[in-house]
Amino acid sequence: MRVLIVKTSSMGDVLHTLPALTDAQTALPDIQFDWVVEEGFAQIPSWHNAVDRVIPVAIRRWRKSWFHAETRKERAAFIAQLQERQYDAVIDAQGLIKSALLITRKAKGIKHGQDRHSAREPLASWFYDVKHNIQKNQHAVERTRQLFALSLGYPVPTRKGDYAIASRFLAMPADDANQYLVFLHATTRDDKHWPEQHWRELIALLANSGLKIKLPWGTPHEHQRAIRLAQNFQHVEILPKLSLEDVAKILAGAKAVVSVDTGLSHLSAALDRPNITLYGPTDPGLIGGYGENQNQIYAADKNLLSIDAQSVKDILARFIL
């Protein structure tokens, strides 16, 4: 059985889809998936052994020059790749008009998705052959697991979802594994940042823990922040710029992770790492960290300044003592 998944973004949403693949593989051992995903997240589906082919799409980049000749050429090549195979089922787990119109309707196979009462954008359901009602008052992981079960005809599992990717990244040097923490200090919105003075206070509080602290980064301004956070601390390491897969390897070997609201926080959860996520103006609601040892601290009045370093260290102590 060959199934196409349409789940293009964001990082957290893509990661939240993985447990549904594990369910399907357990119920239907011969199943294979192809997956359409934004090019920036194309490494993630390849980590699950039920995925045969990843089909990158670049809607985020294309929309900046939609009618440019090179963009039209890339779109045509994508559609040709999308239509190379006939699928037993096409599951649109995105639930958006954009993905349904540009991708799902052009794929070959019976198209499944959420009905108008369940989809993030109700009009997206117009493009599905089979529409499923998925209750909204449950975590995104559970909603996707339910969608896959209904689409592929097996009972919805009652056990907790399994991302099934952690073992891929556990091969770490013996002298390094579990001897460090990772601080995920970078996020997309300014108001989701924990103040640098608090990060440095936490780093200082951990100076005698015997653990290194690793700081990843992805953009030049994130690199500059990492430099400022590490200044005058011997136990802090600024990592080089890494691919997503290399970041996953670092996270998988960490003793624990402290993060702001960012996609890499969901990656920590998918890798079964103890994680403390700091939430300010955003509410994780039913899309927060899903997994074991996922801890959330909510800022008073949604102001991250109100979360103090000692409070974070007190929770972190559960995992590093």
Long-range contacts (C-beta under 8 A, 24 or more apart in sequence): 1-28, 1-30, 1-31, 1-32, 1-88, 1-89, 1-152, 2-31, 2-32, 2-33, 2-34, 2-52, 2-85, 2-87, 2-88, 3-31, 3-32, 3-33, 3-34, 3-87, 3-88, 3-89, 3-90, 3-91, 3-109, 3-152, 4-33, 4-34, 4-35, 4-36, 4-85, 4-87, 4-89, 4-90, 4-91, 4-107, 4-109, 5-33, 5-34, 5-35, 5-36, 5-45, 5-91, 5-93, 6-36, 6-90, 6-91, 6-92, 6-93, 6-94, 6-99, 6-100, 6-103, 6-104, 6-107, 7-35, 7-36, 7-37, 7-93, 7-94, 8-36, 8-37, 8-38, 8-41, 8-57, 8-59, 8-94, 8-99, 8-103, 9-37, 9-38, 9-40, 9-41, 9-60, 10-41, 10-263, 11-41, 11-44, 11-263, 11-264, 11-266, 11-267, 12-263, 12-265, 12-266, 12-287, 13-94, 13-140, 13-287, 14-41, 14-44, 14-45, 15-44, 15-163, 15-263, 15-266, 15-267, 15-269, 15-270, 16-140, 16-141, 16-144, 16-266, 16-287, 16-290, 17-93, 17-144, 18-44, 18-47, 18-48, 18-163, 18-164, 18-165, 18-270, 19-141, 19-144, 19-145, 19-161, 19-162, 19-163, 19-164, 19-290, 20-93, 20-141, 20-144, 20-145, 20-147, 20-148, 20-149, 20-161, 21-48, 21-50, 21-51, 21-148, 21-164, 22-48, 22-50, 22-161, 22-162, 22-163, 22-164, 23-145, 23-148, 23-149, 23-154, 23-156, 23-157, 23-161, 24-50, 24-148, 24-149, 24-152, 24-154, 25-49, 25-50, 25-164, 26-157, 27-149, 27-152, 27-154, 27-155, 27-157, 28-152, 28-154, 31-152, 34-85, 34-87, 36-82, 36-103, 41-244, 43-243, 43-244, 43-245, 44-244, 47-165, 47-168, 47-245, 47-248, 48-163, 48-164, 48-165, 49-164, 55-81, 55-82, 57-103, 59-98, 59-99, 59-102, 79-106, 82-106, 82-107, 83-107, 83-108, 89-151, 89-152, 91-147, 91-148, 91-151, 91-152, 92-124, 92-127, 92-128, 93-144, 93-147, 93-148, 94-120, 94-124, 95-119, 95-120, 95-121, 95-124, 96-120, 96-121, 96-124, 97-121, 97-123, 97-124, 99-124, 100-124, 100-126, 100-127, 100-128, 101-127, 104-128, 112-147, 112-150, 112-151, 113-147, 114-147, 118-143, 136-286, 137-286, 138-286, 139-286, 139-287, 139-288, 139-290, 140-286, 140-287, 140-290, 141-290, 161-290, 163-270, 163-271, 163-272, 163-291, 165-248, 165-270, 165-271, 166-252, 166-270, 166-271, 166-272, 169-248, 169-249, 169-251, 169-252, 169-253, 169-271, 170-252, 170-253, 172-249, 172-252, 172-253, 176-253, 177-253, 178-253, 178-254, 178-255, 179-210, 179-211, 179-212, 179-255, 180-211, 180-212, 180-213, 180-214, 180-237, 180-253, 180-254, 180-255, 181-206, 181-211, 181-212, 181-213, 181-214, 181-254, 181-255, 181-256, 181-257, 181-258, 181-316, 181-320, 182-213, 182-214, 182-215, 182-216, 182-250, 182-251, 182-254, 182-257, 182-258, 182-268, 183-213, 183-214, 183-215, 183-229, 183-257, 183-258, 183-259, 184-216, 184-257, 184-258, 184-259, 184-260, 184-262, 184-264, 184-265, 184-268, 185-215, 185-222, 185-225, 185-226, 185-229, 185-260, 186-216, 186-217, 186-218, 186-219, 186-222, 186-225, 186-260, 186-262, 187-260, 187-261, 187-262, 188-262, 189-281, 191-280, 191-281, 191-304, 192-260, 192-261, 192-262, 192-280, 192-281, 192-282, 192-304, 193-260, 193-304, 194-260, 194-278, 194-280, 194-304, 194-307, 195-304, 195-305, 196-225, 196-228, 196-229, 198-304, 198-305, 198-307, 198-308, 198-309, 199-229, 199-309, 200-229, 200-233, 201-308, 201-309, 201-310, 202-258, 202-309, 202-312, 202-313, 203-229, 203-230, 203-233, 203-235, 203-236, 204-233, 204-309, 205-309, 205-310, 205-313, 206-235, 206-313, 206-316, 207-233, 207-235, 209-320, 211-235, 211-255, 211-320, 212-236, 212-237, 213-237, 214-239, 214-250, 214-254, 215-239, 216-242, 216-247, 216-250, 216-264, 217-241, 255-319, 255-320, 256-316, 256-319, 256-320, 258-312, 258-316, 260-304, 265-289, 266-290, 269-294, 274-318, 274-319, 276-312, 276-315, 276-316, 278-304, 278-307, 278-312, 280-304, 280-307, 293-319
